[in-house]
Amino acid sequence: MLYFVGLGLGDAADITVKGLEIVKKAKHVYLEAYTSILTVGKEALETFYGREVILADREMVEQQSDVIFEDSDKEDVAFLVVGDPFGATTHTDLALRAHQLGIQYRVIHNASIMNAIGCCGLQLYNYGETISIVFWTDTWKPDSYYDKIATNRERGMHTLCLLDIKVKEQSIENLMKGRKVYEPPRYMAVNEAASQLIEIIEKKRTEGVEQLAYTEDTICVGVARIGSESQQIAAGTLRQLTSVDLGGPLHSLVIAGHMHPMELEMLKLFAVEPALFDKLLEEAR
């Protein structure tokens, strides 16, 4: 059996009891190591599990999946995923390939940012479509997700923004020359994402767009390392979040839609400027 095992969002101890039992008995244990990270490294997982953990990078998962599937029709193989296996990052393609090869698989679910984001106080059933915000370059500044934010905001829904991470990425020069040289890991922070979002609306204004999906004064929430002991949450205007430092990765950002007074009360607990939320609560009542 091939097991997709969710690890949760914090550290090694966040694995479920069921997941830990599978890891301890599996012949091979792979850790998907390119779409997300835990607050601890592979060594901490190995110590906690009492097992060797094999890092599975993008190349292995997407191009060399036969290595993962090897013997999984006869033995148990565990494929570990930070968060939930089919949460923010889906591994549907791997599951489909296993099915095509006649390999049975089972999913052990766990918490992901998709449900843990409720800790900021914005109700989960009020979220619209989730978007991803990618790193910009000097020549590539995509903003296609703006329309999804606009749709969510028109419906009064909150927008969860998953922020880009770059792990084991090659420069264009090394890619063109076929050199297996990789760039240092990069993780987008809330303040960088907020700055990009503001640059998008400034561009929309110059294009003559009058009804913007959001403004610098739109209430947003930045979160960092959700599920860990060093978890951080900051609520304020989009402009305020451009100056917030929430520390190390991983970060996510929420663009708020229509807010119930209870949601505003919760956001006030994490406010950059509490007086702002006092004003919003007075208006809401």
Contacts in CASP RR format, 6 or more apart in sequence:
PFRMAT RR
TARGET T0000
AUTHOR 0000-0000-0000
METHOD contacts of the structure
MODEL  1
MLYFVGLGLGDAADITVKGLEIVKKAKHVYLEAYTSILTVGKEALETFYG
REVILADREMVEQQSDVIFEDSDKEDVAFLVVGDPFGATTHTDLALRAHQ
LGIQYRVIHNASIMNAIGCCGLQLYNYGETISIVFWTDTWKPDSYYDKIA
TNRERGMHTLCLLDIKVKEQSIENLMKGRKVYEPPRYMAVNEAASQLIEI
IEKKRTEGVEQLAYTEDTICVGVARIGSESQQIAAGTLRQLTSVDLGGPL
HSLVIAGHMHPMELEMLKLFAVEPALFDKLLEEAR
1 72 0 8 1.000
1 76 0 8 1.000
1 77 0 8 1.000
1 104 0 8 1.000
1 105 0 8 1.000
1 106 0 8 1.000
2 68 0 8 1.000
2 69 0 8 1.000
2 72 0 8 1.000
2 77 0 8 1.000
2 79 0 8 1.000
2 98 0 8 1.000
2 103 0 8 1.000
2 104 0 8 1.000
2 105 0 8 1.000
2 106 0 8 1.000
3 19 0 8 1.000
3 22 0 8 1.000
3 26 0 8 1.000
3 76 0 8 1.000
3 77 0 8 1.000
3 78 0 8 1.000
3 79 0 8 1.000
3 105 0 8 1.000
3 106 0 8 1.000
3 107 0 8 1.000
3 108 0 8 1.000
4 79 0 8 1.000
4 81 0 8 1.000
4 85 0 8 1.000
4 86 0 8 1.000
4 91 0 8 1.000
4 94 0 8 1.000
4 95 0 8 1.000
4 105 0 8 1.000
4 106 0 8 1.000
4 107 0 8 1.000
4 108 0 8 1.000
5 15 0 8 1.000
5 19 0 8 1.000
5 22 0 8 1.000
5 23 0 8 1.000
5 78 0 8 1.000
5 79 0 8 1.000
5 80 0 8 1.000
5 81 0 8 1.000
5 85 0 8 1.000
5 108 0 8 1.000
5 110 0 8 1.000
6 15 0 8 1.000
6 16 0 8 1.000
6 19 0 8 1.000
6 80 0 8 1.000
6 81 0 8 1.000
6 82 0 8 1.000
6 83 0 8 1.000
6 84 0 8 1.000
6 85 0 8 1.000
6 108 0 8 1.000
6 109 0 8 1.000
6 110 0 8 1.000
7 14 0 8 1.000
7 15 0 8 1.000
7 38 0 8 1.000
7 80 0 8 1.000
7 81 0 8 1.000
7 82 0 8 1.000
7 83 0 8 1.000
7 110 0 8 1.000
8 14 0 8 1.000
8 15 0 8 1.000
8 38 0 8 1.000
8 82 0 8 1.000
8 83 0 8 1.000
8 84 0 8 1.000
8 110 0 8 1.000
8 111 0 8 1.000
8 112 0 8 1.000
8 227 0 8 1.000
9 38 0 8 1.000
9 82 0 8 1.000
9 83 0 8 1.000
9 111 0 8 1.000
9 112 0 8 1.000
9 113 0 8 1.000
9 116 0 8 1.000
9 226 0 8 1.000
9 227 0 8 1.000
9 228 0 8 1.000
10 38 0 8 1.000
10 39 0 8 1.000
10 40 0 8 1.000
10 225 0 8 1.000
10 227 0 8 1.000
10 228 0 8 1.000
11 38 0 8 1.000
11 39 0 8 1.000
11 40 0 8 1.000
11 44 0 8 1.000
11 228 0 8 1.000
12 38 0 8 1.000
12 40 0 8 1.000
12 44 0 8 1.000
12 45 0 8 1.000
12 47 0 8 1.000
12 48 0 8 1.000
12 49 0 8 1.000
13 48 0 8 1.000
14 38 0 8 1.000
14 110 0 8 1.000
14 111 0 8 1.000
14 227 0 8 1.000
15 23 0 8 1.000
15 110 0 8 1.000
16 108 0 8 1.000
16 109 0 8 1.000
16 110 0 8 1.000
18 108 0 8 1.000
19 78 0 8 1.000
19 108 0 8 1.000
20 49 0 8 1.000
22 76 0 8 1.000
22 78 0 8 1.000
22 108 0 8 1.000
23 29 0 8 1.000
23 49 0 8 1.000
23 51 0 8 1.000
23 78 0 8 1.000
23 80 0 8 1.000
24 49 0 8 1.000
24 50 0 8 1.000
24 51 0 8 1.000
25 76 0 8 1.000
26 51 0 8 1.000
26 75 0 8 1.000
26 76 0 8 1.000
26 77 0 8 1.000
26 78 0 8 1.000
27 71 0 8 1.000
27 75 0 8 1.000
27 76 0 8 1.000
27 77 0 8 1.000
28 54 0 8 1.000
28 68 0 8 1.000
28 71 0 8 1.000
28 75 0 8 1.000
28 77 0 8 1.000
28 78 0 8 1.000
29 49 0 8 1.000
29 51 0 8 1.000
29 52 0 8 1.000
29 53 0 8 1.000
29 54 0 8 1.000
29 77 0 8 1.000
29 78 0 8 1.000
29 80 0 8 1.000
30 53 0 8 1.000
30 54 0 8 1.000
30 55 0 8 1.000
30 56 0 8 1.000
30 68 0 8 1.000
30 77 0 8 1.000
30 78 0 8 1.000
30 79 0 8 1.000
30 80 0 8 1.000
31 42 0 8 1.000
31 45 0 8 1.000
31 53 0 8 1.000
31 54 0 8 1.000
31 55 0 8 1.000
31 56 0 8 1.000
31 80 0 8 1.000
32 56 0 8 1.000
32 61 0 8 1.000
32 79 0 8 1.000
32 80 0 8 1.000
32 81 0 8 1.000
32 82 0 8 1.000
32 91 0 8 1.000
33 42 0 8 1.000
33 55 0 8 1.000
33 56 0 8 1.000
33 57 0 8 1.000
33 167 0 8 1.000
34 57 0 8 1.000
34 58 0 8 1.000
34 61 0 8 1.000
34 167 0 8 1.000
34 168 0 8 1.000
35 81 0 8 1.000
35 82 0 8 1.000
35 89 0 8 1.000
35 165 0 8 1.000
36 81 0 8 1.000
36 82 0 8 1.000
36 83 0 8 1.000
36 88 0 8 1.000
36 89 0 8 1.000
36 165 0 8 1.000
36 250 0 8 1.000
37 82 0 8 1.000
37 165 0 8 1.000
37 167 0 8 1.000
37 187 0 8 1.000
37 249 0 8 1.000
37 250 0 8 1.000
38 45 0 8 1.000
38 82 0 8 1.000
39 225 0 8 1.000
39 228 0 8 1.000
39 230 0 8 1.000
42 53 0 8 1.000
42 55 0 8 1.000
45 53 0 8 1.000
45 80 0 8 1.000
46 52 0 8 1.000
46 53 0 8 1.000
53 80 0 8 1.000
56 68 0 8 1.000
56 79 0 8 1.000
57 167 0 8 1.000
57 168 0 8 1.000
58 167 0 8 1.000
58 168 0 8 1.000
59 168 0 8 1.000
60 67 0 8 1.000
60 68 0 8 1.000
61 68 0 8 1.000
61 91 0 8 1.000
61 94 0 8 1.000
62 93 0 8 1.000
65 94 0 8 1.000
65 97 0 8 1.000
68 77 0 8 1.000
68 79 0 8 1.000
68 94 0 8 1.000
69 77 0 8 1.000
69 97 0 8 1.000
69 98 0 8 1.000
69 101 0 8 1.000
69 103 0 8 1.000
70 77 0 8 1.000
71 77 0 8 1.000
72 98 0 8 1.000
72 103 0 8 1.000
73 101 0 8 1.000
73 102 0 8 1.000
73 103 0 8 1.000
73 104 0 8 1.000
79 85 0 8 1.000
79 91 0 8 1.000
79 94 0 8 1.000
81 89 0 8 1.000
81 91 0 8 1.000
83 110 0 8 1.000
83 111 0 8 1.000
83 112 0 8 1.000
83 113 0 8 1.000
84 109 0 8 1.000
84 110 0 8 1.000
84 111 0 8 1.000
84 112 0 8 1.000
84 114 0 8 1.000
85 91 0 8 1.000
85 107 0 8 1.000
85 108 0 8 1.000
85 109 0 8 1.000
86 92 0 8 1.000
86 107 0 8 1.000
86 109 0 8 1.000
87 112 0 8 1.000
87 114 0 8 1.000
88 112 0 8 1.000
88 113 0 8 1.000
88 114 0 8 1.000
88 130 0 8 1.000
88 162 0 8 1.000
95 105 0 8 1.000
98 104 0 8 1.000
98 105 0 8 1.000
99 105 0 8 1.000
111 227 0 8 1.000
113 160 0 8 1.000
113 162 0 8 1.000
113 226 0 8 1.000
113 250 0 8 1.000
113 252 0 8 1.000
114 130 0 8 1.000
114 160 0 8 1.000
115 124 0 8 1.000
116 226 0 8 1.000
116 227 0 8 1.000
117 124 0 8 1.000
117 127 0 8 1.000
117 160 0 8 1.000
117 223 0 8 1.000
117 226 0 8 1.000
117 252 0 8 1.000
117 254 0 8 1.000
118 124 0 8 1.000
119 223 0 8 1.000
119 226 0 8 1.000
119 227 0 8 1.000
119 231 0 8 1.000
119 233 0 8 1.000
120 221 0 8 1.000
120 222 0 8 1.000
120 223 0 8 1.000
120 233 0 8 1.000
120 235 0 8 1.000
120 254 0 8 1.000
120 266 0 8 1.000
120 267 0 8 1.000
120 270 0 8 1.000
121 263 0 8 1.000
121 266 0 8 1.000
121 267 0 8 1.000
122 158 0 8 1.000
122 221 0 8 1.000
122 254 0 8 1.000
122 256 0 8 1.000
122 259 0 8 1.000
122 263 0 8 1.000
122 266 0 8 1.000
122 267 0 8 1.000
123 260 0 8 1.000
123 263 0 8 1.000
126 156 0 8 1.000
126 157 0 8 1.000
126 158 0 8 1.000
126 257 0 8 1.000
126 258 0 8 1.000
126 260 0 8 1.000
126 263 0 8 1.000
127 152 0 8 1.000
127 157 0 8 1.000
127 158 0 8 1.000
127 159 0 8 1.000
127 160 0 8 1.000
128 152 0 8 1.000
128 155 0 8 1.000
128 157 0 8 1.000
128 158 0 8 1.000
128 159 0 8 1.000
128 160 0 8 1.000
129 148 0 8 1.000
129 151 0 8 1.000
129 152 0 8 1.000
129 159 0 8 1.000
130 159 0 8 1.000
130 160 0 8 1.000
130 161 0 8 1.000
130 162 0 8 1.000
131 145 0 8 1.000
131 148 0 8 1.000
131 149 0 8 1.000
131 159 0 8 1.000
131 160 0 8 1.000
131 161 0 8 1.000
131 162 0 8 1.000
132 145 0 8 1.000
132 161 0 8 1.000
132 162 0 8 1.000
132 163 0 8 1.000
132 164 0 8 1.000
133 145 0 8 1.000
133 161 0 8 1.000
133 162 0 8 1.000
133 163 0 8 1.000
133 164 0 8 1.000
133 188 0 8 1.000
133 193 0 8 1.000
133 196 0 8 1.000
133 197 0 8 1.000
133 253 0 8 1.000
134 142 0 8 1.000
134 164 0 8 1.000
135 164 0 8 1.000
135 166 0 8 1.000
135 186 0 8 1.000
135 188 0 8 1.000
136 142 0 8 1.000
136 196 0 8 1.000
141 196 0 8 1.000
141 199 0 8 1.000
143 200 0 8 1.000
143 203 0 8 1.000
145 161 0 8 1.000
146 200 0 8 1.000
146 204 0 8 1.000
146 213 0 8 1.000
147 213 0 8 1.000
148 159 0 8 1.000
149 159 0 8 1.000
149 213 0 8 1.000
149 214 0 8 1.000
149 255 0 8 1.000
150 213 0 8 1.000
152 158 0 8 1.000
152 159 0 8 1.000
152 255 0 8 1.000
152 257 0 8 1.000
153 159 0 8 1.000
153 213 0 8 1.000
153 214 0 8 1.000
153 255 0 8 1.000
153 257 0 8 1.000
156 257 0 8 1.000
156 258 0 8 1.000
157 257 0 8 1.000
157 258 0 8 1.000
158 254 0 8 1.000
158 255 0 8 1.000
158 256 0 8 1.000
158 257 0 8 1.000
159 254 0 8 1.000
159 255 0 8 1.000
159 257 0 8 1.000
160 252 0 8 1.000
160 253 0 8 1.000
160 254 0 8 1.000
161 193 0 8 1.000
161 252 0 8 1.000
161 253 0 8 1.000
161 254 0 8 1.000
161 255 0 8 1.000
162 252 0 8 1.000
163 187 0 8 1.000
163 188 0 8 1.000
163 189 0 8 1.000
163 190 0 8 1.000
163 192 0 8 1.000
163 193 0 8 1.000
163 250 0 8 1.000
163 251 0 8 1.000
163 252 0 8 1.000
163 253 0 8 1.000
164 186 0 8 1.000
164 187 0 8 1.000
164 188 0 8 1.000
165 185 0 8 1.000
165 186 0 8 1.000
165 187 0 8 1.000
165 188 0 8 1.000
165 249 0 8 1.000
165 250 0 8 1.000
166 183 0 8 1.000
166 185 0 8 1.000
166 186 0 8 1.000
166 187 0 8 1.000
167 185 0 8 1.000
168 182 0 8 1.000
168 185 0 8 1.000
169 182 0 8 1.000
169 183 0 8 1.000
169 186 0 8 1.000
170 179 0 8 1.000
170 180 0 8 1.000
170 181 0 8 1.000
170 182 0 8 1.000
170 183 0 8 1.000
171 181 0 8 1.000
171 183 0 8 1.000
174 180 0 8 1.000
174 181 0 8 1.000
174 182 0 8 1.000
187 248 0 8 1.000
187 249 0 8 1.000
187 250 0 8 1.000
187 251 0 8 1.000
188 251 0 8 1.000
189 224 0 8 1.000
189 245 0 8 1.000
189 246 0 8 1.000
189 247 0 8 1.000
189 248 0 8 1.000
189 249 0 8 1.000
189 251 0 8 1.000
190 222 0 8 1.000
190 223 0 8 1.000
190 224 0 8 1.000
190 234 0 8 1.000
190 241 0 8 1.000
190 244 0 8 1.000
190 246 0 8 1.000
190 251 0 8 1.000
190 252 0 8 1.000
190 253 0 8 1.000
191 241 0 8 1.000
191 242 0 8 1.000
191 243 0 8 1.000
191 244 0 8 1.000
191 245 0 8 1.000
191 246 0 8 1.000
193 251 0 8 1.000
193 253 0 8 1.000
194 220 0 8 1.000
194 238 0 8 1.000
194 239 0 8 1.000
194 241 0 8 1.000
194 242 0 8 1.000
194 244 0 8 1.000
194 253 0 8 1.000
195 242 0 8 1.000
197 214 0 8 1.000
197 238 0 8 1.000
197 255 0 8 1.000
198 216 0 8 1.000
198 238 0 8 1.000
198 239 0 8 1.000
198 242 0 8 1.000
201 212 0 8 1.000
201 213 0 8 1.000
201 214 0 8 1.000
201 215 0 8 1.000
201 216 0 8 1.000
204 212 0 8 1.000
205 212 0 8 1.000
214 238 0 8 1.000
214 255 0 8 1.000
215 238 0 8 1.000
216 237 0 8 1.000
216 238 0 8 1.000
216 239 0 8 1.000
217 237 0 8 1.000
217 238 0 8 1.000
217 239 0 8 1.000
218 237 0 8 1.000
218 238 0 8 1.000
218 255 0 8 1.000
218 256 0 8 1.000
219 235 0 8 1.000
219 236 0 8 1.000
219 237 0 8 1.000
219 256 0 8 1.000
219 257 0 8 1.000
219 259 0 8 1.000
219 267 0 8 1.000
219 280 0 8 1.000
220 235 0 8 1.000
220 236 0 8 1.000
220 237 0 8 1.000
220 238 0 8 1.000
220 241 0 8 1.000
220 253 0 8 1.000
220 254 0 8 1.000
220 255 0 8 1.000
220 256 0 8 1.000
221 233 0 8 1.000
221 234 0 8 1.000
221 235 0 8 1.000
221 236 0 8 1.000
221 253 0 8 1.000
221 254 0 8 1.000
221 256 0 8 1.000
221 267 0 8 1.000
221 270 0 8 1.000
222 233 0 8 1.000
222 234 0 8 1.000
222 235 0 8 1.000
222 241 0 8 1.000
222 244 0 8 1.000
222 246 0 8 1.000
222 251 0 8 1.000
222 252 0 8 1.000
222 253 0 8 1.000
222 254 0 8 1.000
223 231 0 8 1.000
223 232 0 8 1.000
223 233 0 8 1.000
223 234 0 8 1.000
223 246 0 8 1.000
223 251 0 8 1.000
223 252 0 8 1.000
223 253 0 8 1.000
223 254 0 8 1.000
224 230 0 8 1.000
224 231 0 8 1.000
224 232 0 8 1.000
224 233 0 8 1.000
224 246 0 8 1.000
224 247 0 8 1.000
224 248 0 8 1.000
224 249 0 8 1.000
224 250 0 8 1.000
224 251 0 8 1.000
224 252 0 8 1.000
225 231 0 8 1.000
225 232 0 8 1.000
225 248 0 8 1.000
225 249 0 8 1.000
225 250 0 8 1.000
226 250 0 8 1.000
226 252 0 8 1.000
232 246 0 8 1.000
232 247 0 8 1.000
233 270 0 8 1.000
234 241 0 8 1.000
234 244 0 8 1.000
234 246 0 8 1.000
234 270 0 8 1.000
234 272 0 8 1.000
235 267 0 8 1.000
235 268 0 8 1.000
235 270 0 8 1.000
235 271 0 8 1.000
235 272 0 8 1.000
235 277 0 8 1.000
236 267 0 8 1.000
236 271 0 8 1.000
236 272 0 8 1.000
236 273 0 8 1.000
236 276 0 8 1.000
237 276 0 8 1.000
238 255 0 8 1.000
240 272 0 8 1.000
240 273 0 8 1.000
241 253 0 8 1.000
241 272 0 8 1.000
244 272 0 8 1.000
256 263 0 8 1.000
256 267 0 8 1.000
259 267 0 8 1.000
259 280 0 8 1.000
259 284 0 8 1.000
260 284 0 8 1.000
261 281 0 8 1.000
261 284 0 8 1.000
261 285 0 8 1.000
264 277 0 8 1.000
264 280 0 8 1.000
264 281 0 8 1.000
264 284 0 8 1.000
265 277 0 8 1.000
265 281 0 8 1.000
267 277 0 8 1.000
268 274 0 8 1.000
268 277 0 8 1.000
268 278 0 8 1.000
268 281 0 8 1.000
271 277 0 8 1.000
END
